[in-house]
Amino acid sequence: MTTPGEQADSAKVAVAIPCLNEANAIAAVVAAWREALPEAEVIIFDNGSTDGTGDLARGLGVRVVEVPDRGKGNAVRAIFRELAGRPAVVMTDGDGTYPASAVRPLLGPILDGRADMTVGARRPVAEDKAMSATHALGNFAITAAFGLLVGPGCRDLLSGYRAFGPRFLRAVQPRSTGFEIEAELSGEAVGRGFRVAEVPVSYHPRIAGTASKLRAARDGLRIMATIIRQGVRHRPWRLMLALAVPIAAAGLALRLPPVLLAAATLAVAAVVPFARATTRPG
């Protein structure tokens, strides 16, 4: 049976913070969110921390949901399971990189019914070197691949600072287990026609004593694989056209009619269903 307290909480906006070993940052992060959004419930999704993050959060009077299976995607999946009935859910990281003070413009379009998901587009604080050049280049390449295979979407595809409305929370059931989760959420939004708004936010260096869990090569490959899967699921014609172009170029360069025929076949297979979909009545 649901208690009156639980019913009251279910009517609140939730601030969901996936955490893995953020003991050095959690007190400051919780305090910032309580100040910025006092009417919301702050909830920590502790992703198997071994440094006492969960205990510290409980000591601050914060609800903690244990997510023993490591991986940010697993924590986000728990967020969607636990909070699907909330009027809005803000998702942020537990390392202090995203400013709680920027939440009102991010949350506003959700509460006003103008968006199903909002994304905090990161603007790194240059003087603090909040984002390395390698990560910035990787983000650019991943965003370009997403635009090619899935379609125009967020400019900051991998931002972990987002807000979700009821339609998105109820309809989307994430499957990712790691850092590819943001690419999946963006793919679902674009592929299924959800309304998305993007709000610029400053992006700060993580709080001292915390460390990034991202592994550029491993996680970059997983993110690219997720983008390809999202493209095949929602926009398969884009992948076929992307393959047809280099195949046609190779056929022309080598003067091989069978290769040109293969490229033409791929192009037709892509264009015909796309044309039918875009000209279908209603």
N, C-alpha and C positions, 0 to 999 in steps of 0.2 A: 504494500500500500504506500502511495506517495504521501509524504508528510507535508504539512502546510509550508514548512521552511523550504522543502525541495520544490514545491509548486511556485513559491516566490522566486527562487533562484532560476527556475526555467523561464521566467518572464524577463530575465535580465539579459542584457548584452554580456557576452563572455569574452574575456581576453585570454586566449589559449597560447601558452608558451611551452613549446617543446624544448626540453633541456637534456643535455648530456654533460655531466661534470662542469657545472657552472657555479660552483659554491662561492667563488670569489666575486661573482657578479649578481647573484640572485637577490640579495637584499636591496641593492641599489635599483635593480630593474623593477622589482615589486613596488618599491616606494614611488618610483617615477610613474608607474601605471596607476597606482592609487591616487596620485595627485592629478594626473591628466584626465582620468575617467573614473571618478569616485563612485558613479552609479553602477559600474560594471562589476562582474565577478571575475577575479583573476584566478586562473587555474593553471597549475604546472603539470605538464605531461612529462614525467621523469623517465627518460629513455635508458634505464639501466645504469644510472650514475653510481660511481663507487667513491665519490668524495663527500657524500653527505648532503648533496643538493636538496634532495627530497625532505630530509629531516630539518634542514634550515628553513625551507619554505613552510613546513608545517608549524615550526616555531614562530613564524610570522603570521600565523592564522590563515594560511592559504591552503585551499584544497589541492591535493596532489593525486593525480591519476598515474598509477604505475604502468609503464609500458616496457616489459622485460626484454622484448625482442629488439635488439639494437637496430638503428637505422632511422633517419629522420622521417622517411616515408611511413614507417610503422607508427611513429608518434602522430603524424598527421592523420593517418587512417583512424587512430583512436579518437582524435579530435572530432572527426566526422561522425563516428559511431556515438560518442558521448553527447554531442552538442547539436545534433540535427534538429532539435525542436526549439532552439533559441531564435529570437528575432534577428540577431546578428552575431557573428563571431569574428573577432579580430585575431589574426594570427601574427605572432612576432617571434623573434629569436630571444634567447635568454642571455646573450653576451653584451647587451647594451649598444649594439651597432645601429639599431633603429630607434629614432626618437619618439617616445610616447607622446610628446607635446604636439606631434604632427597628426594625431589620430582623428581629430574632428573633421578635417576635409576628407579623410579617407573613409570615415564612417558615415558621413552625411548622405552621400548618394545611395547607400544601402538602406538607411532608415527612411529616406524620402521615397523609396521605391523606384529610383532612377537607374539603379544598377543591381546586378546579381552578384558581381564580384568587383572589387576595386583592388588596384595594385599600387603599392608605393614604389614609384620609379626612383631608383637610387641616384643621388647626386653626391658622389664621394667628396668629402671635405679634403681638398687638395693639399692644404698645408699640413694635414695630419697623416697623409698617405694612407687613407682608409682602404683603398683598393689598389692592389698591385697592377702593373702594366700587363702582366701575364693573364691575370684574371679578367681584366677589362677586354683584352683581345679575345680570350675564350668566350666571354659573354657575347661579343659581337658576332663571332663565327656561329655560335649556337642560335642566336636570334635570326641570323641570315638563313640558316638551314630550316628553321621553323617557318619563316616566311615563305620559303620555296615549297616546302612539303605539306604544310598545314594551311597556311594563309596568313594574311596580316593580323597581327595580334599585339600583345604588349611590347613596348619598346624595351622594357626590362623583364625579360622572360623568366629570369631566375630569382626575382625578388622574393624574399621570405616574409615580407610585410604586406599582408593582404587582409581584406575584410570580405565576408561572405554573407549573402542574404538567404532567406528561407528556401527559395526555389533551388538555389545552387546546393545548399546543404542537404536537402532531401533527395535531389536527383543524382548527385555525383557520389560514386562509391570508389574512392581511389584504390589502386592496386599496387602502386610503387612502394618499395621498401626503403629506398635510400634518397640521395640528394636529387634524383630525377623527378621527385614528386612535384616540384613547381612546374616543370615542363608538362607533366601530365595534366595538372590543373588548368594550365593555359590552353592545352590542346582540347580538353573537354569544353572549355568555355567557347573557343572559336568554333570547334566542330559541331557543337550542339546549339549554337546560336544564342548563348547567354549574353546579356548586356554587361559590358566591361568598361570601367572607367579607370583611368590612370592618373595618379596624383604625384607630383614630384616631392621627394622627401630627402633630407640630408642623410648621408650615410657616414657613420663615425667609426673610428678604430674600436676594436673590441676592448672591454674593460681589462685592465692589467690582471694577469694571473689566469686568463682564459685562453684557450687554444682552438684554432680552427680544426674541425673534423673532416673537412673536404680534402679529398685526394684528387688533384687536378686530372691526371691521366685516367685513372680508374673511373672516377665519377663522370668525367667528360664523355667517355665512351658510353657509359650507361645513359647519360642524358641524350646523346645522339641516337642511341637505339630506341629510346622512348619516343623521340620526335618522329622517327621513321614509323614506329608502330601506330602513333597517332595519325600520321599521314595516311597510312594504309587503311586505317579504320574509318577515318572521316573524309579524306580527300584522295582516294587512290589514283584518280586521273592525274594529279599533280606529280606523283612519283613516276608514273608512266611517261609523262612528257619530259620530266627531268632525265630519264634514261634515254628517251628517243633522241634528244638533241646531241649528246656525245656520240651515240651510235651512228647517227646520220653523218656527223662530221668525220668519223673514222671511215665510213663507207665512201664518202666523197674523196677523202685523201688517198685511200687505197684503191679507189675505182672498183669497188666490189658491189655489183648489183644486189646480191643476196643480203648484204649488210644493210643497204639502203632500203630494201624491202622489209627487213625486220624493223627498222626504225619507223617506216611508214605504218606498219601494222600496229606498233605501239602507240603511235600518234592517233590513229583512228580509234583504237580501243579506248584511248583517254578522252578524245573530243566528243565522240558520239554520246556516251552516257552523260557527260557534262552538259551537252547541248539539250538533251532530253529533259534533264533536271531543271535547267534554267528556263525552258519554254513550256513546262507543264502548267496547265491552268491552275489558278489558286495558289 
